[in-house]
Amino acid sequence: MNKDIVEGQWKQLKGKLRSAWGELTDDDIDRIAGRREQWVGTLQQRYGKARDEVVREVDAFLARHLPPQ
């Protein structure tokens, strides 16, 4: 996934992100700011899941909510 696309559309994704991962705080979302590694790490911390599982979830989320490249 293109990093610039995610960061560029971060404002539009924020609301959808809150719906998908309700345990994320506003501070978490602001800290992530569209950065994939920060996003994955924060989800791992909040949900206690393995990195591979979180990466799959993030990829699936982005595939649903971003236009095809």
PDB file of N, H, CA, C and O in Angstrom:
ATOM      1  N   MET A   1       0.851  -1.173   0.000  1.00  0.00           N
ATOM      2  CA  MET A   1       0.000   0.000   0.000  1.00  0.00           C
ATOM      3  C   MET A   1       0.892   1.230   0.000  1.00  0.00           C
ATOM      4  O   MET A   1       1.867   1.309   0.747  1.00  0.00           O
ATOM      5  N   ASN A   2       0.548   2.173  -0.835  1.00  0.00           N
ATOM      6  H   ASN A   2      -0.245   2.109  -1.442  1.00  0.00           H
ATOM      7  CA  ASN A   2       1.347   3.382  -0.949  1.00  0.00           C
ATOM      8  C   ASN A   2       1.194   4.246   0.295  1.00  0.00           C
ATOM      9  O   ASN A   2       0.092   4.658   0.657  1.00  0.00           O
ATOM     10  N   LYS A   3       2.322   4.508   0.937  1.00  0.00           N
ATOM     11  H   LYS A   3       3.217   4.173   0.643  1.00  0.00           H
ATOM     12  CA  LYS A   3       2.349   5.274   2.183  1.00  0.00           C
ATOM     13  C   LYS A   3       1.745   6.664   1.994  1.00  0.00           C
ATOM     14  O   LYS A   3       1.015   7.149   2.859  1.00  0.00           O
ATOM     15  N   ASP A   4       2.048   7.301   0.869  1.00  0.00           N
ATOM     16  H   ASP A   4       2.641   6.907   0.167  1.00  0.00           H
ATOM     17  CA  ASP A   4       1.542   8.655   0.618  1.00  0.00           C
ATOM     18  C   ASP A   4       0.023   8.682   0.496  1.00  0.00           C
ATOM     19  O   ASP A   4      -0.617   9.642   0.924  1.00  0.00           O
ATOM     20  N   ILE A   5      -0.548   7.647  -0.077  1.00  0.00           N
ATOM     21  H   ILE A   5      -0.028   6.867  -0.425  1.00  0.00           H
ATOM     22  CA  ILE A   5      -2.010   7.577  -0.214  1.00  0.00           C
ATOM     23  C   ILE A   5      -2.660   7.493   1.159  1.00  0.00           C
ATOM     24  O   ILE A   5      -3.636   8.193   1.429  1.00  0.00           O
ATOM     25  N   VAL A   6      -2.131   6.651   2.016  1.00  0.00           N
ATOM     26  H   VAL A   6      -1.338   6.083   1.797  1.00  0.00           H
ATOM     27  CA  VAL A   6      -2.695   6.483   3.362  1.00  0.00           C
ATOM     28  C   VAL A   6      -2.585   7.793   4.130  1.00  0.00           C
ATOM     29  O   VAL A   6      -3.567   8.253   4.712  1.00  0.00           O
ATOM     30  N   GLU A   7      -1.408   8.394   4.137  1.00  0.00           N
ATOM     31  H   GLU A   7      -0.610   8.020   3.664  1.00  0.00           H
ATOM     32  CA  GLU A   7      -1.222   9.647   4.877  1.00  0.00           C
ATOM     33  C   GLU A   7      -2.073  10.757   4.281  1.00  0.00           C
ATOM     34  O   GLU A   7      -2.594  11.595   5.018  1.00  0.00           O
ATOM     35  N   GLY A   8      -2.223  10.780   2.964  1.00  0.00           N
ATOM     36  H   GLY A   8      -1.800  10.100   2.365  1.00  0.00           H
ATOM     37  CA  GLY A   8      -3.013  11.817   2.308  1.00  0.00           C
ATOM     38  C   GLY A   8      -4.496  11.723   2.600  1.00  0.00           C
ATOM     39  O   GLY A   8      -5.192  12.739   2.619  1.00  0.00           O
ATOM     40  N   GLN A   9      -4.982  10.529   2.827  1.00  0.00           N
ATOM     41  H   GLN A   9      -4.416   9.704   2.812  1.00  0.00           H
ATOM     42  CA  GLN A   9      -6.414  10.337   3.082  1.00  0.00           C
ATOM     43  C   GLN A   9      -6.701  10.035   4.543  1.00  0.00           C
ATOM     44  O   GLN A   9      -7.779   9.543   4.876  1.00  0.00           O
ATOM     45  N   TRP A  10      -5.759  10.323   5.406  1.00  0.00           N
ATOM     46  H   TRP A  10      -4.883  10.723   5.136  1.00  0.00           H
ATOM     47  CA  TRP A  10      -5.898   9.984   6.815  1.00  0.00           C
ATOM     48  C   TRP A  10      -7.128  10.616   7.446  1.00  0.00           C
ATOM     49  O   TRP A  10      -7.821   9.959   8.223  1.00  0.00           O
ATOM     50  N   LYS A  11      -7.415  11.869   7.135  1.00  0.00           N
ATOM     51  H   LYS A  11      -6.852  12.403   6.505  1.00  0.00           H
ATOM     52  CA  LYS A  11      -8.577  12.530   7.749  1.00  0.00           C
ATOM     53  C   LYS A  11      -9.863  11.800   7.419  1.00  0.00           C
ATOM     54  O   LYS A  11     -10.738  11.669   8.274  1.00  0.00           O
ATOM     55  N   GLN A  12      -9.990  11.319   6.181  1.00  0.00           N
ATOM     56  H   GLN A  12      -9.278  11.425   5.486  1.00  0.00           H
ATOM     57  CA  GLN A  12     -11.191  10.584   5.794  1.00  0.00           C
ATOM     58  C   GLN A  12     -11.254   9.212   6.461  1.00  0.00           C
ATOM     59  O   GLN A  12     -12.339   8.695   6.730  1.00  0.00           O
ATOM     60  N   LEU A  13     -10.109   8.637   6.722  1.00  0.00           N
ATOM     61  H   LEU A  13      -9.228   9.057   6.503  1.00  0.00           H
ATOM     62  CA  LEU A  13     -10.070   7.293   7.305  1.00  0.00           C
ATOM     63  C   LEU A  13     -10.269   7.282   8.818  1.00  0.00           C
ATOM     64  O   LEU A  13     -10.628   6.251   9.386  1.00  0.00           O
ATOM     65  N   LYS A  14     -10.043   8.409   9.472  1.00  0.00           N
ATOM     66  H   LYS A  14      -9.752   9.248   9.011  1.00  0.00           H
ATOM     67  CA  LYS A  14     -10.089   8.443  10.935  1.00  0.00           C
ATOM     68  C   LYS A  14     -11.414   7.945  11.511  1.00  0.00           C
ATOM     69  O   LYS A  14     -11.417   7.150  12.450  1.00  0.00           O
ATOM     70  N   GLY A  15     -12.517   8.396  10.969  1.00  0.00           N
ATOM     71  H   GLY A  15     -12.514   9.043  10.207  1.00  0.00           H
ATOM     72  CA  GLY A  15     -13.823   7.963  11.473  1.00  0.00           C
ATOM     73  C   GLY A  15     -14.050   6.475  11.270  1.00  0.00           C
ATOM     74  O   GLY A  15     -14.577   5.790  12.146  1.00  0.00           O
ATOM     75  N   LYS A  16     -13.648   5.985  10.112  1.00  0.00           N
ATOM     76  H   LYS A  16     -13.220   6.541   9.400  1.00  0.00           H
ATOM     77  CA  LYS A  16     -13.793   4.559   9.825  1.00  0.00           C
ATOM     78  C   LYS A  16     -12.884   3.731  10.721  1.00  0.00           C
ATOM     79  O   LYS A  16     -13.222   2.614  11.113  1.00  0.00           O
ATOM     80  N   LEU A  17     -11.729   4.295  11.037  1.00  0.00           N
ATOM     81  H   LEU A  17     -11.453   5.202  10.718  1.00  0.00           H
ATOM     82  CA  LEU A  17     -10.783   3.620  11.923  1.00  0.00           C
ATOM     83  C   LEU A  17     -11.382   3.466  13.317  1.00  0.00           C
ATOM     84  O   LEU A  17     -11.253   2.415  13.943  1.00  0.00           O
ATOM     85  N   ARG A  18     -12.033   4.512  13.793  1.00  0.00           N
ATOM     86  H   ARG A  18     -12.138   5.366  13.284  1.00  0.00           H
ATOM     87  CA  ARG A  18     -12.668   4.450  15.121  1.00  0.00           C
ATOM     88  C   ARG A  18     -13.749   3.373  15.155  1.00  0.00           C
ATOM     89  O   ARG A  18     -13.918   2.686  16.163  1.00  0.00           O
ATOM     90  N   SER A  19     -14.483   3.228  14.044  1.00  0.00           N
ATOM     91  H   SER A  19     -14.345   3.786  13.225  1.00  0.00           H
ATOM     92  CA  SER A  19     -15.526   2.198  13.987  1.00  0.00           C
ATOM     93  C   SER A  19     -14.925   0.799  13.981  1.00  0.00           C
ATOM     94  O   SER A  19     -15.452  -0.112  14.621  1.00  0.00           O
ATOM     95  N   ALA A  20     -13.832   0.631  13.265  1.00  0.00           N
ATOM     96  H   ALA A  20     -13.404   1.371  12.745  1.00  0.00           H
ATOM     97  CA  ALA A  20     -13.220  -0.691  13.137  1.00  0.00           C
ATOM     98  C   ALA A  20     -12.488  -1.122  14.405  1.00  0.00           C
ATOM     99  O   ALA A  20     -12.530  -2.293  14.783  1.00  0.00           O
ATOM    100  N   TRP A  21     -11.820  -0.176  15.059  1.00  0.00           N
ATOM    101  H   TRP A  21     -11.786   0.775  14.751  1.00  0.00           H
ATOM    102  CA  TRP A  21     -11.027  -0.480  16.255  1.00  0.00           C
ATOM    103  C   TRP A  21     -11.425   0.486  17.362  1.00  0.00           C
ATOM    104  O   TRP A  21     -10.752   1.491  17.592  1.00  0.00           O
ATOM    105  N   GLY A  22     -12.501   0.182  18.033  1.00  0.00           N
ATOM    106  H   GLY A  22     -13.048  -0.634  17.846  1.00  0.00           H
ATOM    107  CA  GLY A  22     -13.076   1.070  19.036  1.00  0.00           C
ATOM    108  C   GLY A  22     -12.218   1.336  20.257  1.00  0.00           C
ATOM    109  O   GLY A  22     -12.464   2.302  20.980  1.00  0.00           O
ATOM    110  N   GLU A  23     -11.226   0.509  20.505  1.00  0.00           N
ATOM    111  H   GLU A  23     -11.026  -0.275  19.918  1.00  0.00           H
ATOM    112  CA  GLU A  23     -10.377   0.726  21.677  1.00  0.00           C
ATOM    113  C   GLU A  23      -9.299   1.776  21.444  1.00  0.00           C
ATOM    114  O   GLU A  23      -8.623   2.183  22.388  1.00  0.00           O
ATOM    115  N   LEU A  24      -9.129   2.223  20.197  1.00  0.00           N
ATOM    116  H   LEU A  24      -9.678   1.892  19.430  1.00  0.00           H
ATOM    117  CA  LEU A  24      -8.149   3.269  19.927  1.00  0.00           C
ATOM    118  C   LEU A  24      -8.677   4.604  20.441  1.00  0.00           C
ATOM    119  O   LEU A  24      -9.839   4.953  20.234  1.00  0.00           O
ATOM    120  N   THR A  25      -7.810   5.328  21.104  1.00  0.00           N
ATOM    121  H   THR A  25      -6.866   5.044  21.272  1.00  0.00           H
ATOM    122  CA  THR A  25      -8.194   6.647  21.604  1.00  0.00           C
ATOM    123  C   THR A  25      -7.909   7.696  20.533  1.00  0.00           C
ATOM    124  O   THR A  25      -7.224   7.423  19.548  1.00  0.00           O
ATOM    125  N   ASP A  26      -8.444   8.901  20.738  1.00  0.00           N
ATOM    126  H   ASP A  26      -9.001   9.123  21.539  1.00  0.00           H
ATOM    127  CA  ASP A  26      -8.148   9.994  19.824  1.00  0.00           C
ATOM    128  C   ASP A  26      -6.648  10.273  19.798  1.00  0.00           C
ATOM    129  O   ASP A  26      -6.089  10.582  18.746  1.00  0.00           O
ATOM    130  N   ASP A  27      -6.000  10.164  20.948  1.00  0.00           N
ATOM    131  H   ASP A  27      -6.454   9.913  21.803  1.00  0.00           H
ATOM    132  CA  ASP A  27      -4.549  10.352  21.002  1.00  0.00           C
ATOM    133  C   ASP A  27      -3.815   9.297  20.176  1.00  0.00           C
ATOM    134  O   ASP A  27      -2.843   9.607  19.487  1.00  0.00           O
ATOM    135  N   ASP A  28      -4.283   8.051  20.249  1.00  0.00           N
ATOM    136  H   ASP A  28      -5.072   7.800  20.809  1.00  0.00           H
ATOM    137  CA  ASP A  28      -3.680   6.988  19.436  1.00  0.00           C
ATOM    138  C   ASP A  28      -3.788   7.336  17.954  1.00  0.00           C
ATOM    139  O   ASP A  28      -2.810   7.240  17.212  1.00  0.00           O
ATOM    140  N   ILE A  29      -4.961   7.731  17.539  1.00  0.00           N
ATOM    141  H   ILE A  29      -5.755   7.809  18.142  1.00  0.00           H
ATOM    142  CA  ILE A  29      -5.201   8.026  16.128  1.00  0.00           C
ATOM    143  C   ILE A  29      -4.362   9.221  15.677  1.00  0.00           C
ATOM    144  O   ILE A  29      -3.813   9.212  14.575  1.00  0.00           O
ATOM    145  N   ASP A  30      -4.260  10.232  16.511  1.00  0.00           N
ATOM    146  H   ASP A  30      -4.706  10.239  17.406  1.00  0.00           H
ATOM    147  CA  ASP A  30      -3.416  11.385  16.175  1.00  0.00           C
ATOM    148  C   ASP A  30      -1.943  10.984  16.083  1.00  0.00           C
ATOM    149  O   ASP A  30      -1.221  11.467  15.211  1.00  0.00           O
ATOM    150  N   ARG A  31      -1.503  10.108  16.974  1.00  0.00           N
ATOM    151  H   ARG A  31      -2.089   9.716  17.682  1.00  0.00           H
ATOM    152  CA  ARG A  31      -0.110   9.656  16.974  1.00  0.00           C
ATOM    153  C   ARG A  31       0.194   8.808  15.737  1.00  0.00           C
ATOM    154  O   ARG A  31       1.288   8.893  15.179  1.00  0.00           O
ATOM    155  N   ILE A  32      -0.763   7.997  15.311  1.00  0.00           N
ATOM    156  H   ILE A  32      -1.652   7.928  15.764  1.00  0.00           H
ATOM    157  CA  ILE A  32      -0.573   7.143  14.136  1.00  0.00           C
ATOM    158  C   ILE A  32      -0.414   8.000  12.880  1.00  0.00           C
ATOM    159  O   ILE A  32       0.508   7.791  12.091  1.00  0.00           O
ATOM    160  N   ALA A  33      -1.310   8.955  12.703  1.00  0.00           N
ATOM    161  H   ALA A  33      -2.059   9.125  13.344  1.00  0.00           H
ATOM    162  CA  ALA A  33      -1.254   9.929  11.601  1.00  0.00           C
ATOM    163  C   ALA A  33      -0.980   9.302  10.239  1.00  0.00           C
ATOM    164  O   ALA A  33      -0.271   9.883   9.417  1.00  0.00           O
ATOM    165  N   GLY A  34      -1.533   8.131  10.000  1.00  0.00           N
ATOM    166  H   GLY A  34      -2.108   7.659  10.667  1.00  0.00           H
ATOM    167  CA  GLY A  34      -1.394   7.494   8.699  1.00  0.00           C
ATOM    168  C   GLY A  34      -0.127   6.671   8.519  1.00  0.00           C
ATOM    169  O   GLY A  34       0.077   6.076   7.460  1.00  0.00           O
ATOM    170  N   ARG A  35       0.714   6.629   9.520  1.00  0.00           N
ATOM    171  H   ARG A  35       0.548   7.112  10.380  1.00  0.00           H
ATOM    172  CA  ARG A  35       1.964   5.858   9.420  1.00  0.00           C
ATOM    173  C   ARG A  35       1.684   4.393   9.748  1.00  0.00           C
ATOM    174  O   ARG A  35       1.283   4.056  10.862  1.00  0.00           O
ATOM    175  N   ARG A  36       1.898   3.555   8.783  1.00  0.00           N
ATOM    176  H   ARG A  36       2.224   3.829   7.878  1.00  0.00           H
ATOM    177  CA  ARG A  36       1.540   2.136   8.884  1.00  0.00           C
ATOM    178  C   ARG A  36       2.219   1.432  10.067  1.00  0.00           C
ATOM    179  O   ARG A  36       1.547   0.731  10.823  1.00  0.00           O
ATOM    180  N   GLU A  37       3.512   1.601  10.239  1.00  0.00           N
ATOM    181  H   GLU A  37       4.058   2.171   9.625  1.00  0.00           H
ATOM    182  CA  GLU A  37       4.205   0.908  11.322  1.00  0.00           C
ATOM    183  C   GLU A  37       3.696   1.350  12.690  1.00  0.00           C
ATOM    184  O   GLU A  37       3.555   0.535  13.601  1.00  0.00           O
ATOM    185  N   GLN A  38       3.425   2.632  12.824  1.00  0.00           N
ATOM    186  H   GLN A  38       3.539   3.294  12.084  1.00  0.00           H
ATOM    187  CA  GLN A  38       2.865   3.160  14.075  1.00  0.00           C
ATOM    188  C   GLN A  38       1.476   2.565  14.312  1.00  0.00           C
ATOM    189  O   GLN A  38       1.124   2.205  15.436  1.00  0.00           O
ATOM    190  N   TRP A  39       0.700   2.470  13.237  1.00  0.00           N
ATOM    191  H   TRP A  39       0.986   2.762  12.325  1.00  0.00           H
ATOM    192  CA  TRP A  39      -0.651   1.919  13.285  1.00  0.00           C
ATOM    193  C   TRP A  39      -0.603   0.459  13.742  1.00  0.00           C
ATOM    194  O   TRP A  39      -1.326   0.067  14.659  1.00  0.00           O
ATOM    195  N   VAL A  40       0.238  -0.331  13.108  1.00  0.00           N
ATOM    196  H   VAL A  40       0.825  -0.012  12.363  1.00  0.00           H
ATOM    197  CA  VAL A  40       0.351  -1.747  13.457  1.00  0.00           C
ATOM    198  C   VAL A  40       0.796  -1.911  14.912  1.00  0.00           C
ATOM    199  O   VAL A  40       0.228  -2.716  15.651  1.00  0.00           O
ATOM    200  N   GLY A  41       1.802  -1.156  15.316  1.00  0.00           N
ATOM    201  H   GLY A  41       2.263  -0.503  14.716  1.00  0.00           H
ATOM    202  CA  GLY A  41       2.289  -1.250  16.688  1.00  0.00           C
ATOM    203  C   GLY A  41       1.247  -0.862  17.723  1.00  0.00           C
ATOM    204  O   GLY A  41       1.132  -1.498  18.771  1.00  0.00           O
ATOM    205  N   THR A  42       0.493   0.182  17.423  1.00  0.00           N
ATOM    206  H   THR A  42       0.587   0.699  16.572  1.00  0.00           H
ATOM    207  CA  THR A  42      -0.547   0.620  18.357  1.00  0.00           C
ATOM    208  C   THR A  42      -1.646  -0.432  18.480  1.00  0.00           C
ATOM    209  O   THR A  42      -2.127  -0.707  19.579  1.00  0.00           O
ATOM    210  N   LEU A  43      -2.040  -1.020  17.353  1.00  0.00           N
ATOM    211  H   LEU A  43      -1.649  -0.797  16.460  1.00  0.00           H
ATOM    212  CA  LEU A  43      -3.067  -2.071  17.403  1.00  0.00           C
ATOM    213  C   LEU A  43      -2.563  -3.290  18.170  1.00  0.00           C
ATOM    214  O   LEU A  43      -3.313  -3.892  18.939  1.00  0.00           O
ATOM    215  N   GLN A  44      -1.302  -3.656  17.968  1.00  0.00           N
ATOM    216  H   GLN A  44      -0.693  -3.167  17.344  1.00  0.00           H
ATOM    217  CA  GLN A  44      -0.736  -4.777  18.719  1.00  0.00           C
ATOM    218  C   GLN A  44      -0.811  -4.508  20.215  1.00  0.00           C
ATOM    219  O   GLN A  44      -1.193  -5.378  20.997  1.00  0.00           O
ATOM    220  N   GLN A  45      -0.447  -3.305  20.597  1.00  0.00           N
ATOM    221  H   GLN A  45      -0.136  -2.598  19.962  1.00  0.00           H
ATOM    222  CA  GLN A  45      -0.441  -2.941  22.011  1.00  0.00           C
ATOM    223  C   GLN A  45      -1.852  -2.947  22.595  1.00  0.00           C
ATOM    224  O   GLN A  45      -2.073  -3.504  23.670  1.00  0.00           O
ATOM    225  N   ARG A  46      -2.797  -2.339  21.902  1.00  0.00           N
ATOM    226  H   ARG A  46      -2.617  -1.886  21.028  1.00  0.00           H
ATOM    227  CA  ARG A  46      -4.165  -2.229  22.423  1.00  0.00           C
ATOM    228  C   ARG A  46      -4.905  -3.561  22.467  1.00  0.00           C
ATOM    229  O   ARG A  46      -5.664  -3.828  23.398  1.00  0.00           O
ATOM    230  N   TYR A  47      -4.677  -4.404  21.443  1.00  0.00           N
ATOM    231  H   TYR A  47      -4.060  -4.187  20.686  1.00  0.00           H
ATOM    232  CA  TYR A  47      -5.466  -5.626  21.320  1.00  0.00           C
ATOM    233  C   TYR A  47      -4.710  -6.904  21.668  1.00  0.00           C
ATOM    234  O   TYR A  47      -5.313  -7.974  21.747  1.00  0.00           O
ATOM    235  N   GLY A  48      -3.393  -6.804  21.877  1.00  0.00           N
ATOM    236  H   GLY A  48      -2.904  -5.934  21.812  1.00  0.00           H
ATOM    237  CA  GLY A  48      -2.608  -7.972  22.256  1.00  0.00           C
ATOM    238  C   GLY A  48      -2.566  -9.060  21.194  1.00  0.00           C
ATOM    239  O   GLY A  48      -2.522 -10.246  21.518  1.00  0.00           O
ATOM    240  N   LYS A  49      -2.580  -8.660  19.931  1.00  0.00           N
ATOM    241  H   LYS A  49      -2.616  -7.696  19.667  1.00  0.00           H
ATOM    242  CA  LYS A  49      -2.555  -9.622  18.834  1.00  0.00           C
ATOM    243  C   LYS A  49      -1.149  -9.715  18.252  1.00  0.00           C
ATOM    244  O   LYS A  49      -0.310  -8.838  18.457  1.00  0.00           O
ATOM    245  N   ALA A  50      -0.915 -10.805  17.518  1.00  0.00           N
ATOM    246  H   ALA A  50      -1.596 -11.517  17.351  1.00  0.00           H
ATOM    247  CA  ALA A  50       0.367 -11.000  16.840  1.00  0.00           C
ATOM    248  C   ALA A  50       0.490 -10.011  15.684  1.00  0.00           C
ATOM    249  O   ALA A  50      -0.508  -9.604  15.090  1.00  0.00           O
ATOM    250  N   ARG A  51       1.727  -9.634  15.375  1.00  0.00           N
ATOM    251  H   ARG A  51       2.538  -9.965  15.857  1.00  0.00           H
ATOM    252  CA  ARG A  51       1.984  -8.668  14.312  1.00  0.00           C
ATOM    253  C   ARG A  51       1.382  -9.113  12.981  1.00  0.00           C
ATOM    254  O   ARG A  51       0.762  -8.306  12.289  1.00  0.00           O
ATOM    255  N   ASP A  52       1.554 -10.379  12.614  1.00  0.00           N
ATOM    256  H   ASP A  52       2.058 -11.034  13.176  1.00  0.00           H
ATOM    257  CA  ASP A  52       1.028 -10.873  11.337  1.00  0.00           C
ATOM    258  C   ASP A  52      -0.482 -10.697  11.238  1.00  0.00           C
ATOM    259  O   ASP A  52      -1.002 -10.308  10.193  1.00  0.00           O
ATOM    260  N   GLU A  53      -1.175 -10.983  12.320  1.00  0.00           N
ATOM    261  H   GLU A  53      -0.753 -11.299  13.170  1.00  0.00           H
ATOM    262  CA  GLU A  53      -2.627 -10.840  12.341  1.00  0.00           C
ATOM    263  C   GLU A  53      -3.032  -9.380  12.175  1.00  0.00           C
ATOM    264  O   GLU A  53      -3.963  -9.072  11.430  1.00  0.00           O
ATOM    265  N   VAL A  54      -2.340  -8.487  12.864  1.00  0.00           N
ATOM    266  H   VAL A  54      -1.584  -8.737  13.469  1.00  0.00           H
ATOM    267  CA  VAL A  54      -2.650  -7.058  12.776  1.00  0.00           C
ATOM    268  C   VAL A  54      -2.360  -6.533  11.369  1.00  0.00           C
ATOM    269  O   VAL A  54      -3.138  -5.745  10.831  1.00  0.00           O
ATOM    270  N   VAL A  55      -1.260  -6.959  10.776  1.00  0.00           N
ATOM    271  H   VAL A  55      -0.628  -7.599  11.212  1.00  0.00           H
ATOM    272  CA  VAL A  55      -0.922  -6.527   9.419  1.00  0.00           C
ATOM    273  C   VAL A  55      -2.026  -6.946   8.449  1.00  0.00           C
ATOM    274  O   VAL A  55      -2.423  -6.161   7.589  1.00  0.00           O
ATOM    275  N   ARG A  56      -2.521  -8.170   8.580  1.00  0.00           N
ATOM    276  H   ARG A  56      -2.198  -8.808   9.280  1.00  0.00           H
ATOM    277  CA  ARG A  56      -3.624  -8.629   7.717  1.00  0.00           C
ATOM    278  C   ARG A  56      -4.870  -7.774   7.915  1.00  0.00           C
ATOM    279  O   ARG A  56      -5.544  -7.425   6.945  1.00  0.00           O
ATOM    280  N   GLU A  57      -5.180  -7.434   9.166  1.00  0.00           N
ATOM    281  H   GLU A  57      -4.632  -7.717   9.953  1.00  0.00           H
ATOM    282  CA  GLU A  57      -6.351  -6.606   9.446  1.00  0.00           C
ATOM    283  C   GLU A  57      -6.209  -5.208   8.841  1.00  0.00           C
ATOM    284  O   GLU A  57      -7.156  -4.680   8.258  1.00  0.00           O
ATOM    285  N   VAL A  58      -5.030  -4.618   8.981  1.00  0.00           N
ATOM    286  H   VAL A  58      -4.261  -5.047   9.454  1.00  0.00           H
ATOM    287  CA  VAL A  58      -4.787  -3.284   8.425  1.00  0.00           C
ATOM    288  C   VAL A  58      -4.883  -3.336   6.901  1.00  0.00           C
ATOM    289  O   VAL A  58      -5.501  -2.465   6.290  1.00  0.00           O
ATOM    290  N   ASP A  59      -4.281  -4.342   6.291  1.00  0.00           N
ATOM    291  H   ASP A  59      -3.778  -5.050   6.787  1.00  0.00           H
ATOM    292  CA  ASP A  59      -4.350  -4.488   4.827  1.00  0.00           C
ATOM    293  C   ASP A  59      -5.787  -4.634   4.351  1.00  0.00           C
ATOM    294  O   ASP A  59      -6.178  -4.021   3.358  1.00  0.00           O
ATOM    295  N   ALA A  60      -6.574  -5.442   5.051  1.00  0.00           N
ATOM    296  H   ALA A  60      -6.256  -5.941   5.858  1.00  0.00           H
ATOM    297  CA  ALA A  60      -7.977  -5.640   4.683  1.00  0.00           C
ATOM    298  C   ALA A  60      -8.760  -4.336   4.840  1.00  0.00           C
ATOM    299  O   ALA A  60      -9.591  -4.005   3.995  1.00  0.00           O
ATOM    300  N   PHE A  61      -8.499  -3.604   5.907  1.00  0.00           N
ATOM    301  H   PHE A  61      -7.823  -3.872   6.593  1.00  0.00           H
ATOM    302  CA  PHE A  61      -9.158  -2.318   6.139  1.00  0.00           C
ATOM    303  C   PHE A  61      -8.843  -1.350   5.002  1.00  0.00           C
ATOM    304  O   PHE A  61      -9.741  -0.702   4.465  1.00  0.00           O
ATOM    305  N   LEU A  62      -7.575  -1.255   4.642  1.00  0.00           N
ATOM    306  H   LEU A  62      -6.845  -1.782   5.078  1.00  0.00           H
ATOM    307  CA  LEU A  62      -7.171  -0.338   3.574  1.00  0.00           C
ATOM    308  C   LEU A  62      -7.746  -0.756   2.227  1.00  0.00           C
ATOM    309  O   LEU A  62      -8.122   0.095   1.421  1.00  0.00           O
ATOM    310  N   ALA A  63      -7.817  -2.045   1.980  1.00  0.00           N
ATOM    311  H   ALA A  63      -7.511  -2.737   2.634  1.00  0.00           H
ATOM    312  CA  ALA A  63      -8.394  -2.525   0.710  1.00  0.00           C
ATOM    313  C   ALA A  63      -9.866  -2.161   0.596  1.00  0.00           C
ATOM    314  O   ALA A  63     -10.360  -1.886  -0.498  1.00  0.00           O
ATOM    315  N   ARG A  64     -10.567  -2.159   1.727  1.00  0.00           N
ATOM    316  H   ARG A  64     -10.166  -2.382   2.615  1.00  0.00           H
ATOM    317  CA  ARG A  64     -11.995  -1.806   1.722  1.00  0.00           C
ATOM    318  C   ARG A  64     -12.227  -0.293   1.599  1.00  0.00           C
ATOM    319  O   ARG A  64     -13.226   0.133   1.019  1.00  0.00           O
ATOM    320  N   HIS A  65     -11.326   0.505   2.130  1.00  0.00           N
ATOM    321  H   HIS A  65     -10.514   0.159   2.601  1.00  0.00           H
ATOM    322  CA  HIS A  65     -11.597   1.935   2.273  1.00  0.00           C
ATOM    323  C   HIS A  65     -10.788   2.866   1.386  1.00  0.00           C
ATOM    324  O   HIS A  65     -11.059   4.067   1.356  1.00  0.00           O
ATOM    325  N   LEU A  66      -9.811   2.351   0.670  1.00  0.00           N
ATOM    326  H   LEU A  66      -9.591   1.376   0.694  1.00  0.00           H
ATOM    327  CA  LEU A  66      -9.043   3.189  -0.240  1.00  0.00           C
ATOM    328  C   LEU A  66      -9.313   2.763  -1.684  1.00  0.00           C
ATOM    329  O   LEU A  66      -9.569   1.589  -1.949  1.00  0.00           O
ATOM    330  N   PRO A  67      -9.255   3.701  -2.598  1.00  0.00           N
ATOM    331  CA  PRO A  67      -9.474   3.340  -4.013  1.00  0.00           C
ATOM    332  C   PRO A  67      -8.331   2.448  -4.493  1.00  0.00           C
ATOM    333  O   PRO A  67      -7.206   2.547  -4.004  1.00  0.00           O
ATOM    334  N   PRO A  68      -8.636   1.570  -5.462  1.00  0.00           N
ATOM    335  CA  PRO A  68      -7.578   0.711  -6.001  1.00  0.00           C
ATOM    336  C   PRO A  68      -6.481   1.551  -6.641  1.00  0.00           C
ATOM    337  O   PRO A  68      -6.731   2.633  -7.172  1.00  0.00           O
ATOM    338  N   GLN A  69      -5.271   1.031  -6.578  1.00  0.00           N
ATOM    339  H   GLN A  69      -5.068   0.152  -6.147  1.00  0.00           H
ATOM    340  CA  GLN A  69      -4.125   1.766  -7.132  1.00  0.00           C
ATOM    341  C   GLN A  69      -3.990   1.543  -8.595  1.00  0.00           C
ATOM    342  O   GLN A  69      -3.079   2.087  -9.220  1.00  0.00           O
TER     343      GLN A  69
END
